[in-house]
């Protein structure tokens, strides 16, 4: 006959006291961009971006060029412009530059919608 074997196993319990992701959406227009001809940037004030997210959480950005019909996760290259970002507590800076040639004029979109998402993470050292 068939024998059944009971396997003893250790189970890990995960306690989830985390918040769900938080997402903030910002609309910016052409005049909001600053910088030089070959590297433009946008500064966003993100009050929810605390020191916790800088040191431990996950910060992701997506950008929409078509009024939120579609989004691209940054970093991305769109119509010959490379978009990237960096962040610190309270703010995000988005860069637009030519990915190949350094001294070329960058033509940024007339309107962009930027989605900033903050996600809790279990920090493992």
Order of alpha helices (4+ residues) and beta strands (2+ residues): beta-beta-beta-alpha-beta-beta-beta-beta-beta-beta
